[in-house]
Amino acid sequence: MATTTEHSRQTGDGEVSPASVRPESFRADRPHHKRILLADDDEEFRNLVENLAGRLGCGAVVVKDFDQLRAANDELEPEVVLLGPRVGNRDAVEILRHFSEWRTRAYIVLLGDTDLKVLESAERLGRSHRLNMLPSLERPVSVTALRSLLRGVIDARPEIGSGELREGMSGRQFIPYFQPVVELKGREPRIARAEVLARWEHPFHGMLAASEFIEAVEEHGCMEELTAQLLVQALEQMRDWRESGHLFSISLNVSTTSLSDLNLPDTLSDIVSGYGFQNDAVMIELTESAMTEERVETLDILTRLRMKGFALSMDDFGTGYSTLLELVRLPFNEIKIDPRFIDQIGVRRESGIVIRTAIGLAHGLGMTVCAEGVESPETLDFLRGAGCDAAQGRAIQEPVSGSDLMTYLKTRGPASAPSG
């Protein structure tokens, strides 16, 4: 089980002498040295990356063929990979497939001088392989854009060990934050539910977003414990909301790794009933990419969740490749349109067409639609006009602690939504 992995970055800047570091300098005994792997044969761009890497206090290693790339990936465990259109006799799409097989945890940035739609297709492919894809950089690459991207990544994800994680679990350092999801029908938006988002009150790093630790949680086998802790705290908070007249529900993300646990429906149901709620007070969100594998266990688990009364939402809708099949085959109640489509409303005509089509398709199949990552009132107006059922994002409310959300609710008055 898992929690939402929002994309949240903190940036910093450091000034040290430029340096190009050899691959053998990066060993497992140097886990805190930030590493950039450049797979490209452009000499000028290589010099630019090495210079910026040195200024940011990290090292850059360049490879020019596939064997070097594979060896460097294993040896360096890079933080960032800048991937050109070809590396030796392999193209970028082939290499993304290999990165998936190698279970690469690096952030990957595609470099290209090809059509923007081709780069975006390659990004979607990488995400469907469950890789950490960042926005591509078109050639000629802007120095400002590259610097901003590298700065954002360098400080984004602290190194986290299993002992540190388990200490955080036992010390109850993990807490839920909440982001309201509002209904768009009617004159005034009404809160339908609050999405549970993981935070870590780390004693050294401060407050960490899920994107900064969730992979380590999965890697060290702590996902079930983390989700149980967050669900318990969220249910306690929901009980307080309801005592104050706020009758909306919560939604909780579940990871791909949990879709092989046949006990998952019973585990979730026992926790919810233990707090006196019906299961329909909780919506379970699963990423679309988690649905790409045809597995009997997945269908078993999702069907039992629905039979037990949980609602199901397909998160990040539009980023996978088997979307239409899964919408028909699996018992979802809702789709959540990926923020990357929402961001482009008013910028790219195609995004508006895709969103309207997705809304019509979902409604035709008896599902509701939620837009995620709404950043402006204008986007809200478009979504309302397009018939979207619900929305969440910073234009409505940023993720906040349970107590801060209670303060926010007091300014709005009692809110209700169908719930158990």
C-alpha positions as CSV (number, residue, x, y, z in Angstrom):
1,M,0.0,0.0,0.0
2,A,1.2,3.5,-0.7
3,T,0.4,7.1,-0.6
4,T,0.3,9.8,-3.2
5,T,3.6,10.8,-4.7
6,E,3.1,14.4,-5.5
7,H,5.7,16.2,-7.4
8,S,7.2,18.7,-4.9
9,R,10.7,20.1,-5.3
10,Q,12.8,22.4,-3.1
11,T,15.7,24.1,-4.8
12,G,19.1,25.4,-3.6
13,D,22.2,26.8,-5.2
14,G,25.8,26.2,-4.4
15,E,29.0,27.6,-5.9
16,V,32.1,25.4,-6.2
17,S,34.8,25.0,-8.8
18,P,33.6,23.2,-12.0
19,A,34.8,19.6,-12.1
20,S,34.3,16.5,-14.3
21,V,34.4,13.4,-12.1
22,R,35.4,10.0,-13.4
23,P,33.0,7.0,-12.9
24,E,35.3,5.2,-10.5
25,S,34.9,8.2,-8.1
26,F,31.3,7.2,-7.5
27,R,31.1,4.2,-5.2
28,A,28.5,2.8,-2.9
29,D,30.4,4.2,0.1
30,R,29.7,7.8,-1.1
31,P,25.9,7.8,-1.0
32,H,25.5,11.5,-0.5
33,H,27.5,12.7,-3.6
34,K,25.0,13.8,-6.2
35,R,25.6,12.2,-9.6
36,I,24.6,13.2,-13.1
37,L,24.9,10.8,-16.0
38,L,25.0,12.3,-19.5
39,A,24.4,9.9,-22.4
40,D,24.9,12.1,-25.4
41,D,27.7,12.8,-28.0
42,D,27.3,16.6,-28.3
43,E,30.6,18.0,-27.2
44,E,29.4,21.5,-26.5
45,F,26.4,20.3,-24.5
46,R,28.8,18.0,-22.5
47,N,30.9,20.9,-21.5
48,L,27.8,22.8,-20.4
49,V,26.6,20.0,-18.2
50,E,30.0,19.4,-16.6
51,N,30.3,23.1,-15.8
52,L,26.8,23.4,-14.3
53,A,27.3,20.2,-12.4
54,G,30.4,21.6,-10.8
55,R,28.7,24.8,-9.9
56,L,25.9,22.8,-8.2
57,G,28.4,20.7,-6.2
58,C,27.9,17.4,-8.0
59,G,29.8,15.4,-10.6
60,A,29.0,14.7,-14.2
61,V,30.0,11.5,-16.1
62,V,29.6,11.2,-19.9
63,V,29.0,8.0,-21.8
64,K,28.9,7.5,-25.6
65,D,27.8,3.8,-26.1
66,F,25.4,1.4,-24.5
67,D,27.9,-0.8,-22.7
68,Q,29.3,2.3,-21.0
69,L,25.8,3.4,-20.1
70,R,24.9,0.1,-18.5
71,A,28.2,0.0,-16.5
72,A,27.8,3.6,-15.4
73,N,24.2,3.1,-14.3
74,D,25.2,0.1,-12.2
75,E,28.3,1.8,-10.7
76,L,27.1,5.3,-10.2
77,E,23.4,4.8,-9.3
78,P,22.9,8.3,-10.8
79,E,20.6,10.9,-9.4
80,V,19.9,12.4,-12.8
81,V,20.2,10.9,-16.3
82,L,20.3,13.3,-19.3
83,L,19.5,11.1,-22.3
84,G,20.1,12.0,-25.9
85,P,18.2,10.6,-28.9
86,R,20.8,7.9,-29.5
87,V,23.5,6.3,-27.4
88,G,25.8,4.3,-29.7
89,N,23.5,2.0,-31.7
90,R,20.5,2.3,-29.4
91,D,17.8,4.9,-29.5
92,A,16.3,6.6,-26.5
93,V,13.1,4.4,-26.5
94,E,15.1,1.2,-26.3
95,I,17.2,2.7,-23.5
96,L,14.1,3.6,-21.5
97,R,13.1,0.0,-21.7
98,H,16.4,-1.1,-20.4
99,F,16.3,1.5,-17.6
100,S,13.0,-0.1,-16.5
101,E,14.6,-3.5,-16.5
102,W,17.5,-2.2,-14.4
103,R,15.0,-0.6,-12.0
104,T,16.7,2.8,-12.3
105,R,15.6,5.3,-9.6
106,A,17.2,8.3,-11.3
107,Y,15.2,11.2,-12.7
108,I,15.4,11.0,-16.5
109,V,15.4,13.9,-18.9
110,L,15.1,13.4,-22.6
111,L,17.1,15.6,-24.9
112,G,16.0,16.1,-28.5
113,D,15.7,18.2,-31.6
114,T,12.7,16.2,-32.9
115,D,9.0,17.0,-32.9
116,L,7.7,18.0,-29.5
117,K,4.9,15.4,-29.7
118,V,7.5,12.7,-30.3
119,L,9.4,13.7,-27.1
120,E,6.1,13.8,-25.2
121,S,5.3,10.3,-26.4
122,A,8.7,9.1,-25.2
123,E,8.0,10.7,-21.8
124,R,4.7,8.9,-21.5
125,L,6.4,5.6,-22.5
126,G,9.0,6.2,-19.7
127,R,6.2,6.8,-17.2
128,S,4.4,3.7,-18.3
129,H,7.7,1.9,-17.5
130,R,7.4,3.4,-14.0
131,L,10.5,5.6,-14.5
132,N,10.9,9.0,-13.0
133,M,10.5,11.2,-16.1
134,L,11.0,14.9,-16.0
135,P,10.0,17.3,-18.8
136,S,12.2,17.0,-21.9
137,L,14.6,19.6,-23.0
138,E,14.5,20.7,-26.7
139,R,17.7,21.6,-28.5
140,P,19.3,24.0,-28.5
141,V,19.0,23.6,-24.7
142,S,18.6,26.8,-22.7
143,V,21.3,27.2,-20.0
144,T,18.6,28.7,-17.7
145,A,16.3,25.8,-18.2
146,L,19.0,23.2,-17.6
147,R,20.3,25.0,-14.5
148,S,16.7,25.3,-13.1
149,L,16.1,21.6,-13.8
150,L,19.3,20.4,-12.2
151,R,19.0,22.6,-9.2
152,G,15.5,21.3,-8.6
153,V,16.6,17.7,-8.7
154,I,19.9,18.0,-6.8
155,D,18.1,18.8,-3.5
156,A,14.9,16.9,-4.2
157,R,15.5,13.5,-2.7
158,P,17.6,12.8,0.4
159,E,19.4,9.5,0.8
160,I,17.3,7.4,3.2
161,G,18.3,4.1,4.8
162,S,16.1,1.3,6.2
163,G,17.1,2.1,9.8
164,E,16.2,5.7,9.4
165,L,12.8,4.7,7.9
166,R,12.0,2.3,10.6
167,E,12.9,4.8,13.3
168,G,10.5,7.2,11.6
169,M,7.8,4.6,11.6
170,S,8.3,3.7,15.3
171,G,8.5,7.4,16.2
172,R,5.2,8.2,14.4
173,Q,7.1,10.8,12.3
174,F,4.9,10.1,9.2
175,I,1.7,12.2,9.1
176,P,-1.2,12.8,6.6
177,Y,-1.7,16.1,4.9
178,F,-5.0,16.7,3.1
179,Q,-6.1,18.3,-0.1
180,P,-9.8,19.0,-0.7
181,V,-11.6,17.7,-3.7
182,V,-14.5,19.9,-4.6
183,E,-17.6,19.1,-6.7
184,L,-18.1,21.4,-9.7
185,K,-21.8,21.0,-10.0
186,G,-23.9,23.9,-8.6
187,R,-23.1,27.5,-8.1
188,E,-20.7,27.1,-5.2
189,P,-18.0,24.3,-5.2
190,R,-18.7,21.8,-2.4
191,I,-16.1,19.6,-0.7
192,A,-16.6,16.0,-1.7
193,R,-13.6,14.5,0.0
194,A,-10.0,15.1,1.1
195,E,-7.1,13.3,-0.5
196,V,-4.6,11.9,2.0
197,L,-1.0,12.8,1.2
198,A,2.0,11.5,3.0
199,R,4.4,13.8,4.9
200,W,7.5,12.9,7.0
201,E,8.4,15.2,9.9
202,H,12.0,14.3,9.6
203,P,14.2,15.4,12.5
204,F,17.1,16.5,10.2
205,H,15.6,17.2,6.8
206,G,12.4,18.9,8.0
207,M,9.0,18.3,6.4
208,L,9.4,15.9,3.4
209,A,6.9,15.4,0.7
210,A,6.0,11.9,-0.4
211,S,8.0,12.2,-3.6
212,E,11.2,12.5,-1.5
213,F,10.8,9.2,0.4
214,I,8.1,7.0,-1.1
215,E,10.5,4.9,-3.3
216,A,12.7,4.2,-0.3
217,V,9.6,3.1,1.7
218,E,8.8,0.6,-1.1
219,E,12.4,-0.5,-1.5
220,H,12.7,-1.3,2.2
221,G,9.3,-3.1,2.5
222,C,7.6,-0.5,4.8
223,M,4.7,0.4,2.6
224,E,2.0,-1.6,4.5
225,E,3.0,-0.1,7.8
226,L,3.1,3.4,6.4
227,T,-0.3,3.2,4.8
228,A,-1.8,1.7,7.9
229,Q,-0.4,4.6,10.0
230,L,-1.7,7.2,7.6
231,L,-5.1,5.7,7.3
232,V,-5.6,5.5,11.0
233,Q,-4.6,9.1,11.4
234,A,-6.8,10.2,8.6
235,L,-9.8,8.3,10.0
236,E,-9.2,10.0,13.4
237,Q,-9.2,13.4,11.6
238,M,-12.3,12.5,9.6
239,R,-14.1,11.7,12.9
240,D,-13.2,15.2,14.2
241,W,-14.5,16.8,10.9
242,R,-17.8,15.0,11.2
243,E,-18.3,16.0,14.8
244,S,-18.0,19.6,13.5
245,G,-20.6,19.0,10.7
246,H,-18.2,18.3,7.8
247,L,-19.5,15.1,6.3
248,F,-17.1,14.5,3.4
249,S,-15.0,11.4,3.0
250,I,-11.3,10.7,2.3
251,S,-9.3,9.1,-0.5
252,L,-6.2,7.0,-0.1
253,N,-3.6,5.9,-2.7
254,V,-2.5,2.3,-3.0
255,S,0.7,1.3,-4.8
256,T,1.3,-1.3,-7.4
257,T,3.1,-3.5,-5.0
258,S,0.0,-3.9,-3.0
259,L,-2.0,-5.4,-5.9
260,S,-0.5,-8.8,-5.3
261,D,-1.7,-8.8,-1.6
262,L,-5.0,-10.7,-1.6
263,N,-5.5,-9.7,2.0
264,L,-5.6,-6.0,1.1
265,P,-9.5,-5.6,1.0
266,D,-9.8,-7.2,4.4
267,T,-7.0,-5.2,5.9
268,L,-8.4,-1.9,4.7
269,S,-12.0,-2.9,5.7
270,D,-10.9,-3.9,9.3
271,I,-9.1,-0.6,9.8
272,V,-12.1,1.5,8.6
273,S,-14.7,-0.5,10.5
274,G,-12.5,-0.2,13.6
275,Y,-13.2,3.5,13.6
276,G,-16.9,3.1,13.2
277,F,-17.1,4.1,9.5
278,Q,-18.6,2.4,6.5
279,N,-16.2,1.5,3.7
280,D,-17.9,4.0,1.3
281,A,-16.4,6.8,3.4
282,V,-13.0,5.9,1.7
283,M,-12.1,6.0,-1.9
284,I,-9.1,4.0,-3.1
285,E,-6.9,5.6,-5.8
286,L,-4.6,3.6,-8.0
287,T,-2.4,4.9,-10.8
288,E,-3.3,4.0,-14.3
289,S,0.2,2.6,-14.9
290,A,-0.5,0.0,-12.1
291,M,-3.2,-1.4,-14.3
292,T,-1.0,-2.3,-17.3
293,E,-0.2,-5.9,-16.3
294,E,-2.9,-8.5,-16.9
295,R,-3.0,-10.2,-13.5
296,V,-5.7,-12.3,-11.9
297,E,-4.8,-10.9,-8.4
298,T,-5.4,-7.3,-9.6
299,L,-8.9,-8.1,-10.8
300,D,-9.6,-10.1,-7.6
301,I,-8.5,-7.3,-5.3
302,L,-10.3,-4.5,-7.1
303,T,-13.5,-6.5,-7.4
304,R,-13.5,-7.3,-3.7
305,L,-12.8,-3.7,-2.7
306,R,-15.9,-2.7,-4.7
307,M,-17.9,-5.5,-3.2
308,K,-16.9,-4.3,0.3
309,G,-18.2,-0.8,-0.5
310,F,-15.0,1.1,-1.3
311,A,-15.0,3.5,-4.3
312,L,-12.2,3.2,-6.8
313,S,-10.5,6.0,-8.7
314,M,-8.1,5.6,-11.6
315,D,-5.4,8.2,-10.9
316,D,-3.1,9.8,-13.5
317,F,-5.6,9.0,-16.3
318,G,-4.2,9.5,-19.7
319,T,-0.6,8.6,-19.1
320,G,-0.8,4.8,-19.8
321,Y,-1.4,2.7,-22.8
322,S,-4.2,0.3,-21.9
323,T,-6.6,2.9,-20.7
324,L,-9.7,2.1,-22.7
325,L,-9.4,-1.7,-22.0
326,E,-8.9,-1.1,-18.2
327,L,-11.9,1.3,-18.0
328,V,-14.1,-1.5,-19.4
329,R,-12.4,-4.4,-17.7
330,L,-12.0,-3.0,-14.1
331,P,-14.6,-1.8,-11.7
332,F,-13.7,1.9,-11.3
333,N,-16.1,4.6,-10.2
334,E,-13.9,7.6,-11.2
335,I,-11.1,8.7,-13.4
336,K,-8.7,11.5,-12.3
337,I,-7.2,13.4,-15.3
338,D,-3.5,13.7,-15.0
339,P,-2.2,17.3,-14.1
340,R,-0.1,17.3,-17.3
341,F,-3.2,17.6,-19.3
342,I,-4.8,20.2,-17.0
343,D,-1.6,22.3,-17.1
344,Q,-2.1,22.7,-20.9
345,I,-5.6,24.1,-20.8
346,G,-5.6,27.4,-22.7
347,V,-2.0,26.6,-23.9
348,R,-2.6,23.7,-26.3
349,R,-5.8,23.2,-28.1
350,E,-5.3,19.4,-28.1
351,S,-5.5,19.3,-24.3
352,G,-9.0,20.8,-24.2
353,I,-10.1,18.2,-26.8
354,V,-8.6,15.3,-24.9
355,I,-10.2,16.5,-21.6
356,R,-13.7,16.9,-23.1
357,T,-13.4,13.5,-24.8
358,A,-12.3,11.8,-21.6
359,I,-15.2,13.4,-19.7
360,G,-17.7,12.2,-22.3
361,L,-16.2,8.7,-22.3
362,A,-16.2,8.4,-18.5
363,H,-19.8,9.6,-18.2
364,G,-20.9,7.2,-20.9
365,L,-19.4,4.4,-18.9
366,G,-21.2,5.6,-15.7
367,M,-18.1,7.1,-14.1
368,T,-17.4,10.5,-12.6
369,V,-14.3,12.6,-13.5
370,C,-11.9,14.6,-11.3
371,A,-9.3,17.0,-12.6
372,E,-6.1,17.1,-10.6
373,G,-3.5,19.9,-10.4
374,V,-5.9,22.8,-11.0
375,E,-3.8,26.0,-10.7
376,S,-6.2,28.9,-11.7
377,P,-9.8,30.0,-11.6
378,E,-9.8,30.1,-15.4
379,T,-9.0,26.4,-15.5
380,L,-11.8,25.7,-13.0
381,D,-14.2,27.6,-15.3
382,F,-13.2,25.5,-18.3
383,L,-13.6,22.3,-16.4
384,R,-17.0,23.3,-15.1
385,G,-18.1,24.2,-18.7
386,A,-16.7,20.9,-20.0
387,G,-18.9,18.9,-17.5
388,C,-16.1,17.8,-15.2
389,D,-17.5,16.5,-11.9
390,A,-14.8,17.4,-9.4
391,A,-11.4,19.1,-9.1
392,Q,-8.5,19.6,-6.8
393,G,-5.4,21.8,-6.9
394,R,-3.7,24.9,-5.6
395,A,-6.5,27.1,-7.1
396,I,-8.8,25.6,-4.5
397,Q,-6.5,24.7,-1.6
398,E,-2.9,23.5,-1.2
399,P,-2.3,20.3,0.9
400,V,-2.4,21.2,4.6
401,S,-2.3,19.4,7.9
402,G,-5.6,18.2,9.4
403,S,-5.7,21.1,11.9
404,D,-5.1,23.7,9.2
405,L,-7.8,22.1,7.0
406,M,-10.2,22.4,10.0
407,T,-9.4,26.1,10.1
408,Y,-10.0,26.3,6.3
409,L,-13.4,24.6,6.8
410,K,-14.5,27.0,9.4
411,T,-14.3,29.8,6.9
412,R,-16.6,27.9,4.5
413,G,-19.2,26.6,6.9
414,P,-20.4,23.0,7.2
415,A,-19.8,20.9,4.1
416,S,-21.4,17.5,3.3
417,A,-21.2,14.8,0.7
418,P,-22.6,11.3,0.3
419,S,-20.7,9.1,2.7
420,G,-21.0,6.2,5.1
